[in-house]
Amino acid sequence: QLFGAIMGAAILRWSTPGPWVGALGAHDLSNGVYPGQGFIMEFMLTFVLVFVIFGVAVDRRGPGVIAPLPIGFAVLVDHLVGVPFTGASMNPARSFGPAVVSGAWSASFWIYWFGPCFGAAAASALYK
């Protein structure tokens, strides 16, 4: 997944005209968002997404065939809530690829690794 994220960002950089390259979608906290707040936001966004996935796609009691609908709705809501604050990564690879290719590393990059990993682990532990 990390390799795929790097390759995807590299293809985006290669196919984007020079003036518009920018940070290729690399994440950073919005102005006024403290690292602790960003960590909690990424933790909660990923927690919600993984909890929904467990409930509708992994659990045999879930809806099965229509599982993509609630998962997509969870992604939509997570983005509506999280993009203004952290960019709503919810996946370390999503943040890693653009940061590697663009060189846009920030001091808050740890948030995009630990927040989603701990959020997913908590959702997994709580769902059981």
MOPAC internal coordinates of N, CA, C and O (Angstrom, degrees):
PM7 1SCF
backbone

  N    0.0000 0     0.00 0     0.00 0    0    0    0
  C    1.4451 1     0.00 0     0.00 0    1    0    0
  C    1.5318 1   109.91 1     0.00 0    2    1    0
  O    1.2310 1   120.36 1   139.82 1    3    2    1
  N    1.3228 1   116.92 1   -40.18 1    3    2    1
  C    1.4636 1   119.88 1   178.05 1    5    3    2
  C    1.5277 1   111.07 1   -63.97 1    6    5    3
  O    1.2310 1   120.63 1   136.43 1    7    6    5
  N    1.3377 1   116.41 1   -43.57 1    7    6    5
  C    1.4649 1   120.52 1   178.21 1    9    7    6
  C    1.5276 1   110.40 1   -62.19 1   10    9    7
  O    1.2310 1   120.32 1   136.67 1   11   10    9
  N    1.3203 1   117.00 1   -43.33 1   11   10    9
  C    1.4605 1   121.12 1   178.41 1   13   11   10
  C    1.5197 1   112.10 1   -61.70 1   14   13   11
  O    1.2310 1   120.43 1   141.97 1   15   14   13
  N    1.3265 1   116.78 1   -38.03 1   15   14   13
  C    1.4653 1   120.30 1   178.43 1   17   15   14
  C    1.5224 1   111.10 1   -66.44 1   18   17   15
  O    1.2310 1   120.67 1   140.10 1   19   18   17
  N    1.3194 1   116.32 1   -39.90 1   19   18   17
  C    1.4682 1   120.02 1   177.43 1   21   19   18
  C    1.5222 1   110.21 1   -65.43 1   22   21   19
  O    1.2310 1   120.41 1   135.29 1   23   22   21
  N    1.3215 1   116.81 1   -44.71 1   23   22   21
  C    1.4655 1   120.41 1   179.92 1   25   23   22
  C    1.5284 1   111.01 1   -63.93 1   26   25   23
  O    1.2310 1   120.33 1   137.86 1   27   26   25
  N    1.3274 1   116.98 1   -42.14 1   27   26   25
  C    1.4629 1   120.37 1   178.36 1   29   27   26
  C    1.5178 1   111.69 1   -61.25 1   30   29   27
  O    1.2310 1   120.26 1   136.02 1   31   30   29
  N    1.3315 1   117.10 1   -43.98 1   31   30   29
  C    1.4620 1   120.73 1   178.26 1   33   31   30
  C    1.5233 1   110.95 1   -66.72 1   34   33   31
  O    1.2310 1   120.29 1   143.83 1   35   34   33
  N    1.3348 1   117.06 1   -36.17 1   35   34   33
  C    1.4720 1   120.40 1   178.20 1   37   35   34
  C    1.5236 1   110.75 1   -65.88 1   38   37   35
  O    1.2310 1   120.36 1   138.32 1   39   38   37
  N    1.3174 1   116.92 1   -41.68 1   39   38   37
  C    1.4709 1   120.40 1   177.47 1   41   39   38
  C    1.5206 1   110.07 1   -64.07 1   42   41   39
  O    1.2310 1   120.42 1   139.00 1   43   42   41
  N    1.3383 1   116.79 1   -41.00 1   43   42   41
  C    1.4629 1   120.09 1   177.84 1   45   43   42
  C    1.5210 1   110.55 1   -62.11 1   46   45   43
  O    1.2310 1   120.26 1   136.28 1   47   46   45
  N    1.3186 1   117.11 1   -43.72 1   47   46   45
  C    1.4663 1   120.22 1   179.13 1   49   47   46
  C    1.5239 1   111.03 1   -63.94 1   50   49   47
  O    1.2310 1   120.40 1   137.80 1   51   50   49
  N    1.3175 1   116.84 1   -42.20 1   51   50   49
  C    1.4588 1   121.68 1  -179.25 1   53   51   50
  C    1.5248 1   111.54 1   -65.46 1   54   53   51
  O    1.2310 1   120.11 1   145.54 1   55   54   53
  N    1.3275 1   117.40 1   -34.46 1   55   54   53
  C    1.4645 1   120.90 1  -174.42 1   57   55   54
  C    1.5258 1   113.86 1   -95.25 1   58   57   55
  O    1.2310 1   119.83 1   178.47 1   59   58   57
  N    1.3242 1   117.93 1    -1.53 1   59   58   57
  C    1.4622 1   121.51 1  -178.61 1   61   59   58
  C    1.5216 1   109.57 1  -101.35 1   62   61   59
  O    1.2310 1   119.98 1   -48.48 1   63   62   61
  N    1.3389 1   117.65 1   131.52 1   63   62   61
  C    1.4654 1   119.94 1   177.64 1   65   63   62
  C    1.5316 1   111.35 1   -59.73 1   66   65   63
  O    1.2310 1   120.68 1   -34.86 1   67   66   65
  N    1.3174 1   116.31 1   145.14 1   67   66   65
  C    1.4599 1   124.01 1  -174.84 1   69   67   66
  C    1.5167 1   117.83 1   -40.79 1   70   69   67
  O    1.2310 1   119.18 1   126.40 1   71   70   69
  N    1.3409 1   119.17 1   -53.60 1   71   70   69
  C    1.4679 1   119.01 1  -175.54 1   73   71   70
  C    1.5296 1   114.03 1   -64.27 1   74   73   71
  O    1.2310 1   119.92 1   161.04 1   75   74   73
  N    1.3164 1   117.76 1   -18.96 1   75   74   73
  C    1.4659 1   120.54 1  -174.87 1   77   75   74
  C    1.5272 1   113.70 1  -105.30 1   78   77   75
  O    1.2310 1   119.85 1  -172.68 1   79   78   77
  N    1.3081 1   117.89 1     7.32 1   79   78   77
  C    1.4644 1   119.77 1  -176.08 1   81   79   78
  C    1.5213 1   111.17 1   -64.09 1   82   81   79
  O    1.2310 1   119.29 1   126.07 1   83   82   81
  N    1.3059 1   118.96 1   -53.93 1   83   82   81
  C    1.4610 1   122.16 1   179.35 1   85   83   82
  C    1.5193 1   112.53 1    57.61 1   86   85   83
  O    1.2310 1   120.88 1    36.83 1   87   86   85
  N    1.3387 1   115.91 1  -143.17 1   87   86   85
  C    1.4685 1   121.92 1  -177.71 1   89   87   86
  C    1.5192 1   111.69 1   -94.64 1   90   89   87
  O    1.2310 1   119.61 1  -172.55 1   91   90   89
  N    1.3343 1   118.36 1     7.45 1   91   90   89
  C    1.4686 1   123.18 1   175.57 1   93   91   90
  C    1.5278 1   113.14 1    58.69 1   94   93   91
  O    1.2310 1   120.39 1  -151.70 1   95   94   93
  N    1.3113 1   116.86 1    28.30 1   95   94   93
  C    1.4598 1   119.77 1   179.15 1   97   95   94
  C    1.5110 1   114.13 1    86.28 1   98   97   95
  O    1.2310 1   119.80 1  -166.17 1   99   98   97
  N    1.3367 1   117.98 1    13.83 1   99   98   97
  C    1.4675 1   120.18 1   176.75 1  101   99   98
  C    1.5239 1   108.98 1   -63.69 1  102  101   99
  O    1.2310 1   120.78 1   -36.87 1  103  102  101
  N    1.3131 1   116.12 1   143.13 1  103  102  101
  C    1.4581 1   121.18 1  -175.90 1  105  103  102
  C    1.5233 1   112.49 1   -89.04 1  106  105  103
  O    1.2310 1   121.70 1   -29.86 1  107  106  105
  N    1.3178 1   114.34 1   150.14 1  107  106  105
  C    1.4526 1   122.81 1   169.55 1  109  107  106
  C    1.5184 1   106.91 1  -157.71 1  110  109  107
  O    1.2310 1   120.84 1   -19.54 1  111  110  109
  N    1.3055 1   116.00 1   160.46 1  111  110  109
  C    1.4571 1   120.13 1  -179.93 1  113  111  110
  C    1.5223 1   110.18 1   -71.49 1  114  113  111
  O    1.2310 1   120.72 1   -34.58 1  115  114  113
  N    1.3165 1   116.22 1   145.42 1  115  114  113
  C    1.4568 1   120.77 1   175.06 1  117  115  114
  C    1.5230 1   109.27 1   -70.55 1  118  117  115
  O    1.2310 1   120.74 1   -19.88 1  119  118  117
  N    1.3268 1   116.19 1   160.12 1  119  118  117
  C    1.4592 1   120.82 1   177.61 1  121  119  118
  C    1.5224 1   109.54 1   -58.43 1  122  121  119
  O    1.2310 1   120.64 1   -44.97 1  123  122  121
  N    1.3119 1   116.37 1   135.03 1  123  122  121
  C    1.4555 1   121.61 1   178.47 1  125  123  122
  C    1.5145 1   114.53 1    88.20 1  126  125  123
  O    1.2310 1   119.76 1   175.62 1  127  126  125
  N    1.3321 1   118.06 1    -4.38 1  127  126  125
  C    1.4665 1   121.26 1   178.22 1  129  127  126
  C    1.5294 1   107.54 1   -97.41 1  130  129  127
  O    1.2310 1   120.90 1   -59.52 1  131  130  129
  N    1.3194 1   115.89 1   120.48 1  131  130  129
  C    1.4635 1   121.40 1   179.57 1  133  131  130
  C    1.5244 1   110.45 1   -81.33 1  134  133  131
  O    1.2310 1   119.95 1   -25.41 1  135  134  133
  N    1.3258 1   117.70 1   154.59 1  135  134  133
  C    1.4675 1   120.15 1  -178.89 1  137  135  134
  C    1.5280 1   114.06 1   -53.90 1  138  137  135
  O    1.2310 1   119.81 1   138.58 1  139  138  137
  N    1.3209 1   117.97 1   -41.42 1  139  138  137
  C    1.4666 1   120.27 1   178.45 1  141  139  138
  C    1.5187 1   112.05 1   -62.11 1  142  141  139
  O    1.2310 1   120.82 1   139.67 1  143  142  141
  N    1.3219 1   116.03 1   -40.33 1  143  142  141
  C    1.4651 1   120.24 1   177.39 1  145  143  142
  C    1.5231 1   110.66 1   -65.80 1  146  145  143
  O    1.2310 1   120.79 1   139.05 1  147  146  145
  N    1.3243 1   116.10 1   -40.95 1  147  146  145
  C    1.4602 1   120.08 1   178.49 1  149  147  146
  C    1.5165 1   111.82 1   -63.72 1  150  149  147
  O    1.2310 1   120.75 1   139.17 1  151  150  149
  N    1.3351 1   116.16 1   -40.83 1  151  150  149
  C    1.4608 1   120.27 1   177.75 1  153  151  150
  C    1.5269 1   110.55 1   -61.27 1  154  153  151
  O    1.2310 1   120.45 1   132.53 1  155  154  153
  N    1.3173 1   116.74 1   -47.47 1  155  154  153
  C    1.4702 1   120.40 1   179.88 1  157  155  154
  C    1.5238 1   110.43 1   -62.19 1  158  157  155
  O    1.2310 1   120.18 1   139.86 1  159  158  157
  N    1.3221 1   117.27 1   -40.14 1  159  158  157
  C    1.4658 1   120.60 1   179.44 1  161  159  158
  C    1.5260 1   110.64 1   -62.52 1  162  161  159
  O    1.2310 1   119.82 1   130.25 1  163  162  161
  N    1.3285 1   117.94 1   -49.75 1  163  162  161
  C    1.4685 1   120.61 1   179.70 1  165  163  162
  C    1.5288 1   111.25 1   -64.87 1  166  165  163
  O    1.2310 1   120.50 1   142.46 1  167  166  165
  N    1.3247 1   116.64 1   -37.54 1  167  166  165
  C    1.4645 1   121.17 1   176.16 1  169  167  166
  C    1.5244 1   109.95 1   -58.90 1  170  169  167
  O    1.2310 1   120.51 1   128.82 1  171  170  169
  N    1.3259 1   116.63 1   -51.18 1  171  170  169
  C    1.4669 1   120.78 1  -176.03 1  173  171  170
  C    1.5341 1   112.16 1   -68.37 1  174  173  171
  O    1.2310 1   120.08 1   139.31 1  175  174  173
  N    1.3156 1   117.45 1   -40.69 1  175  174  173
  C    1.4648 1   120.12 1   179.04 1  177  175  174
  C    1.5228 1   110.69 1   -60.18 1  178  177  175
  O    1.2310 1   120.80 1   134.07 1  179  178  177
  N    1.3241 1   116.08 1   -45.93 1  179  178  177
  C    1.4620 1   120.08 1  -179.87 1  181  179  178
  C    1.5185 1   110.97 1   -69.97 1  182  181  179
  O    1.2310 1   120.33 1   142.15 1  183  182  181
  N    1.3263 1   116.98 1   -37.85 1  183  182  181
  C    1.4617 1   120.97 1   177.14 1  185  183  182
  C    1.5274 1   110.17 1   -56.71 1  186  185  183
  O    1.2310 1   120.48 1   130.55 1  187  186  185
  N    1.3221 1   116.70 1   -49.45 1  187  186  185
  C    1.4699 1   120.86 1  -179.27 1  189  187  186
  C    1.5225 1   110.44 1   -60.37 1  190  189  187
  O    1.2310 1   120.18 1   132.36 1  191  190  189
  N    1.3188 1   117.27 1   -47.64 1  191  190  189
  C    1.4596 1   120.70 1  -178.35 1  193  191  190
  C    1.5269 1   111.59 1   -60.86 1  194  193  191
  O    1.2310 1   120.00 1   130.73 1  195  194  193
  N    1.3140 1   117.60 1   -49.27 1  195  194  193
  C    1.4676 1   120.85 1  -177.62 1  197  195  194
  C    1.5250 1   110.91 1   -67.64 1  198  197  195
  O    1.2310 1   119.98 1   142.22 1  199  198  197
  N    1.3235 1   117.64 1   -37.78 1  199  198  197
  C    1.4655 1   120.52 1   178.67 1  201  199  198
  C    1.5296 1   110.51 1   -62.87 1  202  201  199
  O    1.2310 1   120.63 1   137.57 1  203  202  201
  N    1.3315 1   116.40 1   -42.43 1  203  202  201
  C    1.4707 1   120.21 1   177.05 1  205  203  202
  C    1.5267 1   110.13 1   -64.00 1  206  205  203
  O    1.2310 1   119.95 1   136.80 1  207  206  205
  N    1.3166 1   117.70 1   -43.20 1  207  206  205
  C    1.4691 1   120.41 1   178.90 1  209  207  206
  C    1.5230 1   110.62 1   -59.55 1  210  209  207
  O    1.2310 1   120.26 1   135.12 1  211  210  209
  N    1.3237 1   117.12 1   -44.88 1  211  210  209
  C    1.4645 1   119.54 1   177.12 1  213  211  210
  C    1.5231 1   110.96 1   -60.34 1  214  213  211
  O    1.2310 1   120.53 1   138.01 1  215  214  213
  N    1.3166 1   116.59 1   -41.99 1  215  214  213
  C    1.4593 1   120.17 1  -175.77 1  217  215  214
  C    1.5127 1   114.90 1   -70.14 1  218  217  215
  O    1.2310 1   120.04 1   146.52 1  219  218  217
  N    1.3173 1   117.53 1   -33.48 1  219  218  217
  C    1.4681 1   118.86 1  -173.67 1  221  219  218
  C    1.5242 1   114.43 1  -110.25 1  222  221  219
  O    1.2310 1   119.73 1   158.96 1  223  222  221
  N    1.3260 1   118.12 1   -21.04 1  223  222  221
  C    1.4648 1   119.53 1  -176.12 1  225  223  222
  C    1.5233 1   113.51 1  -115.02 1  226  225  223
  O    1.2310 1   119.83 1   149.16 1  227  226  225
  N    1.3197 1   117.93 1   -30.84 1  227  226  225
  C    1.4603 1   120.65 1  -176.49 1  229  227  226
  C    1.5227 1   111.20 1   -94.26 1  230  229  227
  O    1.2310 1   120.44 1   134.83 1  231  230  229
  N    1.3071 1   116.76 1   -45.17 1  231  230  229
  C    1.4680 1   121.76 1  -178.55 1  233  231  230
  C    1.5267 1   110.03 1   -67.51 1  234  233  231
  O    1.2310 1   120.73 1   -49.85 1  235  234  233
  N    1.3170 1   116.21 1   130.15 1  235  234  233
  C    1.4729 1   120.37 1  -179.91 1  237  235  234
  C    1.5257 1   112.50 1   -63.04 1  238  237  235
  O    1.2310 1   120.45 1   158.28 1  239  238  237
  N    1.3235 1   116.74 1   -21.72 1  239  238  237
  C    1.4681 1   119.99 1   179.13 1  241  239  238
  C    1.5254 1   111.93 1   -81.79 1  242  241  239
  O    1.2310 1   120.21 1   174.76 1  243  242  241
  N    1.3267 1   117.21 1    -5.24 1  243  242  241
  C    1.4583 1   121.68 1  -178.32 1  245  243  242
  C    1.5160 1   112.24 1   -68.93 1  246  245  243
  O    1.2310 1   120.52 1    -6.25 1  247  246  245
  N    1.3283 1   116.60 1   173.75 1  247  246  245
  C    1.4618 1   120.93 1  -175.25 1  249  247  246
  C    1.5214 1   115.31 1   -71.76 1  250  249  247
  O    1.2310 1   119.52 1   168.07 1  251  250  249
  N    1.3224 1   118.52 1   -11.93 1  251  250  249
  C    1.4613 1   121.44 1   175.81 1  253  251  250
  C    1.5081 1   113.88 1    69.49 1  254  253  251
  O    1.2310 1   120.51 1    79.88 1  255  254  253
  N    1.3305 1   116.63 1  -100.12 1  255  254  253
  C    1.4623 1   122.49 1  -171.51 1  257  255  254
  C    1.5286 1   113.01 1   -58.95 1  258  257  255
  O    1.2310 1   119.71 1   144.08 1  259  258  257
  N    1.3113 1   118.16 1   -35.92 1  259  258  257
  C    1.4671 1   119.23 1  -178.21 1  261  259  258
  C    1.5281 1   112.68 1   -94.21 1  262  261  259
  O    1.2310 1   119.76 1  -167.56 1  263  262  261
  N    1.3228 1   118.06 1    12.44 1  263  262  261
  C    1.4675 1   121.85 1  -179.17 1  265  263  262
  C    1.5309 1   113.30 1   -53.34 1  266  265  263
  O    1.2310 1   118.68 1   143.64 1  267  266  265
  N    1.3379 1   120.13 1   -36.36 1  267  266  265
  C    1.4656 1   118.57 1   179.66 1  269  267  266
  C    1.5302 1   114.08 1   -61.21 1  270  269  267
  O    1.2310 1   119.86 1   153.03 1  271  270  269
  N    1.3112 1   117.88 1   -26.97 1  271  270  269
  C    1.4707 1   119.44 1  -179.47 1  273  271  270
  C    1.5256 1   112.26 1   -66.26 1  274  273  271
  O    1.2310 1   118.79 1   126.00 1  275  274  273
  N    1.3325 1   119.91 1   -54.00 1  275  274  273
  C    1.4659 1   117.60 1   177.58 1  277  275  274
  C    1.5300 1   113.18 1   -65.78 1  278  277  275
  O    1.2310 1   119.99 1   149.06 1  279  278  277
  N    1.3259 1   117.63 1   -30.94 1  279  278  277
  C    1.4654 1   119.22 1   176.91 1  281  279  278
  C    1.5289 1   109.59 1   -65.91 1  282  281  279
  O    1.2310 1   120.33 1   134.07 1  283  282  281
  N    1.3139 1   116.98 1   -45.93 1  283  282  281
  C    1.4614 1   120.72 1   177.30 1  285  283  282
  C    1.5128 1   112.11 1   -61.81 1  286  285  283
  O    1.2310 1   120.33 1   141.60 1  287  286  285
  N    1.3295 1   116.97 1   -38.40 1  287  286  285
  C    1.4593 1   120.65 1   177.85 1  289  287  286
  C    1.5285 1   110.20 1   -65.54 1  290  289  287
  O    1.2310 1   120.15 1   140.87 1  291  290  289
  N    1.3321 1   117.31 1   -39.13 1  291  290  289
  C    1.4699 1   120.69 1   177.53 1  293  291  290
  C    1.5261 1   110.49 1   -63.30 1  294  293  291
  O    1.2310 1   120.30 1   138.57 1  295  294  293
  N    1.3284 1   117.04 1   -41.43 1  295  294  293
  C    1.4695 1   120.62 1   177.66 1  297  295  294
  C    1.5282 1   109.89 1   -63.76 1  298  297  295
  O    1.2310 1   120.21 1   136.98 1  299  298  297
  N    1.3284 1   117.21 1   -43.02 1  299  298  297
  C    1.4650 1   121.40 1   178.55 1  301  299  298
  C    1.5222 1   111.13 1   -59.71 1  302  301  299
  O    1.2310 1   120.52 1   128.81 1  303  302  301
  N    1.3227 1   116.62 1   -51.19 1  303  302  301
  C    1.4654 1   120.49 1  -178.71 1  305  303  302
  C    1.5280 1   110.44 1   -63.23 1  306  305  303
  O    1.2310 1   120.19 1   137.08 1  307  306  305
  N    1.3302 1   117.25 1   -42.92 1  307  306  305
  C    1.4658 1   120.24 1   177.65 1  309  307  306
  C    1.5243 1   111.14 1   -57.81 1  310  309  307
  O    1.2310 1   120.10 1   137.76 1  311  310  309
  N    1.3168 1   117.42 1   -42.24 1  311  310  309
  C    1.4620 1   119.85 1   179.47 1  313  311  310
  C    1.5231 1   111.79 1   -69.77 1  314  313  311
  O    1.2310 1   120.03 1   139.20 1  315  314  313
  N    1.3115 1   117.55 1   -40.80 1  315  314  313
  C    1.4648 1   119.47 1   178.05 1  317  315  314
  C    1.5247 1   111.22 1   -60.83 1  318  317  315
  O    1.2310 1   120.56 1   143.28 1  319  318  317
  N    1.3150 1   116.54 1   -36.72 1  319  318  317
  C    1.4640 1   121.13 1  -179.70 1  321  319  318
  C    1.5276 1   111.43 1   -80.41 1  322  321  319
  O    1.2310 1   119.77 1   134.94 1  323  322  321
  N    1.3288 1   118.04 1   -45.06 1  323  322  321
  C    1.4543 1   121.03 1  -168.28 1  325  323  322
  C    1.5078 1   118.33 1   -91.29 1  326  325  323
  O    1.2310 1   119.54 1   153.10 1  327  326  325
  N    1.3285 1   118.48 1   -26.90 1  327  326  325
  C    1.4733 1   119.94 1  -175.40 1  329  327  326
  C    1.5292 1   112.57 1   -56.74 1  330  329  327
  O    1.2310 1   118.94 1   137.66 1  331  330  329
  N    1.3283 1   119.62 1   -42.34 1  331  330  329
  C    1.4693 1   117.84 1  -179.13 1  333  331  330
  C    1.5343 1   114.60 1   -64.12 1  334  333  331
  O    1.2310 1   119.85 1   161.70 1  335  334  333
  N    1.3220 1   117.90 1   -18.30 1  335  334  333
  C    1.4613 1   120.35 1  -175.14 1  337  335  334
  C    1.5268 1   113.65 1  -106.20 1  338  337  335
  O    1.2310 1   120.53 1   130.40 1  339  338  337
  N    1.3305 1   116.60 1   -49.60 1  339  338  337
  C    1.4713 1   120.32 1  -175.31 1  341  339  338
  C    1.5212 1   113.33 1  -123.88 1  342  341  339
  O    1.2310 1   119.82 1   169.70 1  343  342  341
  N    1.3006 1   117.94 1   -10.30 1  343  342  341
  C    1.4559 1   121.16 1  -173.53 1  345  343  342
  C    1.5143 1   112.42 1    93.26 1  346  345  343
  O    1.2310 1   120.06 1   174.01 1  347  346  345
  N    1.3307 1   117.49 1    -5.99 1  347  346  345
  C    1.4737 1   123.60 1   176.85 1  349  347  346
  C    1.5225 1   112.02 1    54.00 1  350  349  347
  O    1.2310 1   120.53 1  -116.87 1  351  350  349
  N    1.3076 1   116.60 1    63.13 1  351  350  349
  C    1.4620 1   120.75 1  -179.88 1  353  351  350
  C    1.5209 1   111.80 1   -69.36 1  354  353  351
  O    1.2310 1   120.17 1   120.53 1  355  354  353
  N    1.3106 1   117.28 1   -59.47 1  355  354  353
  C    1.4642 1   124.19 1   179.99 1  357  355  354
  C    1.5265 1   113.36 1    61.84 1  358  357  355
  O    1.2310 1   119.76 1  -170.50 1  359  358  357
  N    1.3150 1   118.06 1     9.50 1  359  358  357
  C    1.4583 1   121.81 1  -178.51 1  361  359  358
  C    1.5289 1   108.23 1  -160.09 1  362  361  359
  O    1.2310 1   119.70 1   -63.01 1  363  362  361
  N    1.3283 1   118.18 1   116.99 1  363  362  361
  C    1.4686 1   119.57 1  -179.59 1  365  363  362
  C    1.5314 1   113.49 1   -56.14 1  366  365  363
  O    1.2310 1   119.89 1   143.68 1  367  366  365
  N    1.3205 1   117.81 1   -36.32 1  367  366  365
  C    1.4675 1   120.11 1  -179.79 1  369  367  366
  C    1.5229 1   110.88 1   -64.82 1  370  369  367
  O    1.2310 1   120.25 1   144.50 1  371  370  369
  N    1.3190 1   117.12 1   -35.50 1  371  370  369
  C    1.4642 1   121.58 1   179.85 1  373  371  370
  C    1.5332 1   110.96 1   -61.35 1  374  373  371
  O    1.2310 1   120.50 1   146.04 1  375  374  373
  N    1.3158 1   116.65 1   -33.96 1  375  374  373
  C    1.4610 1   120.91 1   178.54 1  377  375  374
  C    1.5254 1   112.27 1   -86.16 1  378  377  375
  O    1.2310 1   120.70 1   149.39 1  379  378  377
  N    1.3212 1   116.27 1   -30.61 1  379  378  377
  C    1.4639 1   121.72 1  -174.19 1  381  379  378
  C    1.5261 1   112.75 1   -70.22 1  382  381  379
  O    1.2310 1   119.93 1   131.30 1  383  382  381
  N    1.3233 1   117.73 1   -48.70 1  383  382  381
  C    1.4621 1   121.75 1  -176.20 1  385  383  382
  C    1.5190 1   113.48 1   -55.95 1  386  385  383
  O    1.2310 1   119.48 1   123.83 1  387  386  385
  N    1.3366 1   118.59 1   -56.17 1  387  386  385
  C    1.4630 1   119.26 1   179.03 1  389  387  386
  C    1.5315 1   113.53 1   -61.98 1  390  389  387
  O    1.2310 1   120.12 1   145.79 1  391  390  389
  N    1.3410 1   117.37 1   -34.21 1  391  390  389
  C    1.4670 1   119.74 1   179.39 1  393  391  390
  C    1.5260 1   110.97 1   -66.62 1  394  393  391
  O    1.2310 1   120.23 1   140.20 1  395  394  393
  N    1.3269 1   117.17 1   -39.80 1  395  394  393
  C    1.4688 1   120.85 1   179.58 1  397  395  394
  C    1.5230 1   110.38 1   -65.51 1  398  397  395
  O    1.2310 1   120.33 1   131.85 1  399  398  397
  N    1.3186 1   116.96 1   -48.15 1  399  398  397
  C    1.4653 1   120.67 1  -174.16 1  401  399  398
  C    1.5239 1   111.78 1   -72.24 1  402  401  399
  O    1.2310 1   120.07 1   139.90 1  403  402  401
  N    1.3407 1   117.47 1   -40.10 1  403  402  401
  C    1.4644 1   120.01 1  -177.10 1  405  403  402
  C    1.5183 1   112.96 1   -88.29 1  406  405  403
  O    1.2310 1   120.33 1   163.08 1  407  406  405
  N    1.3272 1   116.98 1   -16.92 1  407  406  405
  C    1.4615 1   119.99 1  -175.70 1  409  407  406
  C    1.5183 1   112.60 1    74.05 1  410  409  407
  O    1.2310 1   120.31 1  -164.08 1  411  410  409
  N    1.3215 1   117.01 1    15.92 1  411  410  409
  C    1.4701 1   122.12 1  -177.10 1  413  411  410
  C    1.5262 1   110.59 1   -89.03 1  414  413  411
  O    1.2310 1   120.60 1  -113.97 1  415  414  413
  N    1.3293 1   116.47 1    66.03 1  415  414  413
  C    1.4652 1   121.49 1   178.04 1  417  415  414
  C    1.5192 1   108.07 1   -86.98 1  418  417  415
  O    1.2310 1   120.71 1   -41.94 1  419  418  417
  N    1.3008 1   116.25 1   138.06 1  419  418  417
  C    1.4584 1   119.56 1   177.18 1  421  419  418
  C    1.5247 1   109.19 1  -120.23 1  422  421  419
  O    1.2310 1   120.91 1   -15.60 1  423  422  421
  N    1.3219 1   115.86 1   164.40 1  423  422  421
  C    1.4651 1   120.66 1   178.32 1  425  423  422
  C    1.5216 1   111.32 1   -65.58 1  426  425  423
  O    1.2310 1   120.41 1   160.30 1  427  426  425
  N    1.3139 1   116.82 1   -19.70 1  427  426  425
  C    1.4674 1   120.80 1  -178.58 1  429  427  426
  C    1.5292 1   112.44 1   -95.56 1  430  429  427
  O    1.2310 1   120.16 1  -166.06 1  431  430  429
  N    1.3284 1   117.30 1    13.94 1  431  430  429
  C    1.4638 1   119.44 1  -176.93 1  433  431  430
  C    1.5191 1   112.70 1   -60.73 1  434  433  431
  O    1.2310 1   120.11 1   150.31 1  435  434  433
  N    1.3239 1   117.40 1   -29.69 1  435  434  433
  C    1.4679 1   121.53 1   179.96 1  437  435  434
  C    1.5266 1   111.65 1   -57.72 1  438  437  435
  O    1.2310 1   120.56 1   149.83 1  439  438  437
  N    1.3210 1   116.53 1   -30.17 1  439  438  437
  C    1.4704 1   120.98 1  -179.63 1  441  439  438
  C    1.5237 1   110.48 1   -59.17 1  442  441  439
  O    1.2310 1   120.68 1   142.15 1  443  442  441
  N    1.3213 1   116.30 1   -37.85 1  443  442  441
  C    1.4637 1   121.26 1  -175.62 1  445  443  442
  C    1.5260 1   112.54 1   -79.92 1  446  445  443
  O    1.2310 1   120.11 1   174.18 1  447  446  445
  N    1.3197 1   117.39 1    -5.82 1  447  446  445
  C    1.4659 1   121.86 1   171.34 1  449  447  446
  C    1.5187 1   110.45 1   -99.60 1  450  449  447
  O    1.2310 1   120.64 1   126.48 1  451  450  449
  N    1.3221 1   116.38 1   -53.52 1  451  450  449
  C    1.4574 1   120.03 1  -172.84 1  453  451  450
  C    1.5236 1   113.30 1   -77.37 1  454  453  451
  O    1.2310 1   119.69 1   141.87 1  455  454  453
  N    1.3238 1   118.20 1   -38.13 1  455  454  453
  C    1.4660 1   120.02 1   179.89 1  457  455  454
  C    1.5228 1   112.47 1   -57.26 1  458  457  455
  O    1.2310 1   119.38 1   124.22 1  459  458  457
  N    1.3345 1   118.79 1   -55.78 1  459  458  457
  C    1.4684 1   119.65 1   179.12 1  461  459  458
  C    1.5262 1   113.80 1   -64.38 1  462  461  459
  O    1.2310 1   120.01 1   141.26 1  463  462  461
  N    1.3276 1   117.59 1   -38.74 1  463  462  461
  C    1.4762 1   119.09 1  -178.99 1  465  463  462
  C    1.5211 1   111.22 1   -65.32 1  466  465  463
  O    1.2310 1   120.17 1   134.43 1  467  466  465
  N    1.3197 1   117.28 1   -45.57 1  467  466  465
  C    1.4610 1   120.05 1   178.75 1  469  467  466
  C    1.5273 1   111.46 1   -70.12 1  470  469  467
  O    1.2310 1   120.14 1   143.99 1  471  470  469
  N    1.3272 1   117.34 1   -36.01 1  471  470  469
  C    1.4647 1   119.92 1   177.39 1  473  471  470
  C    1.5143 1   112.14 1   -63.87 1  474  473  471
  O    1.2310 1   120.38 1   137.52 1  475  474  473
  N    1.3245 1   116.88 1   -42.48 1  475  474  473
  C    1.4694 1   120.76 1   178.30 1  477  475  474
  C    1.5208 1   110.87 1   -66.93 1  478  477  475
  O    1.2310 1   120.37 1   139.11 1  479  478  477
  N    1.3294 1   116.89 1   -40.89 1  479  478  477
  C    1.4700 1   120.11 1   178.98 1  481  479  478
  C    1.5232 1   110.97 1   -64.49 1  482  481  479
  O    1.2310 1   120.37 1   139.21 1  483  482  481
  N    1.3257 1   116.89 1   -40.79 1  483  482  481
  C    1.4667 1   120.25 1   179.22 1  485  483  482
  C    1.5230 1   111.05 1   -65.84 1  486  485  483
  O    1.2310 1   120.05 1   138.52 1  487  486  485
  N    1.3302 1   117.50 1   -41.48 1  487  486  485
  C    1.4688 1   120.55 1   178.31 1  489  487  486
  C    1.5157 1   110.46 1   -62.93 1  490  489  487
  O    1.2310 1   120.62 1   138.67 1  491  490  489
  N    1.3167 1   116.41 1   -41.33 1  491  490  489
  C    1.4591 1   120.77 1   179.03 1  493  491  490
  C    1.5240 1   110.94 1   -63.72 1  494  493  491
  O    1.2310 1   120.54 1   134.25 1  495  494  493
  N    1.3220 1   116.58 1   -45.75 1  495  494  493
  C    1.4661 1   120.58 1  -179.13 1  497  495  494
  C    1.5245 1   111.33 1   -66.27 1  498  497  495
  O    1.2310 1   120.55 1   139.66 1  499  498  497
  N    1.3236 1   116.55 1   -40.34 1  499  498  497
  C    1.4655 1   120.04 1  -177.65 1  501  499  498
  C    1.5214 1   111.99 1   -73.92 1  502  501  499
  O    1.2310 1   120.10 1   147.63 1  503  502  501
  N    1.3290 1   117.41 1   -32.37 1  503  502  501
  C    1.4656 1   119.12 1  -178.38 1  505  503  502
  C    1.5173 1   111.62 1   -68.86 1  506  505  503
  O    1.2310 1   120.66 1   146.06 1  507  506  505
  N    1.3203 1   116.34 1   -33.94 1  507  506  505
  C    1.4665 1   120.02 1  -179.20 1  509  507  506
  C    1.4999 1   108.53 1   -65.28 1  510  509  507
  O    1.2310 1   120.10 1   180.00 1  511  510  509

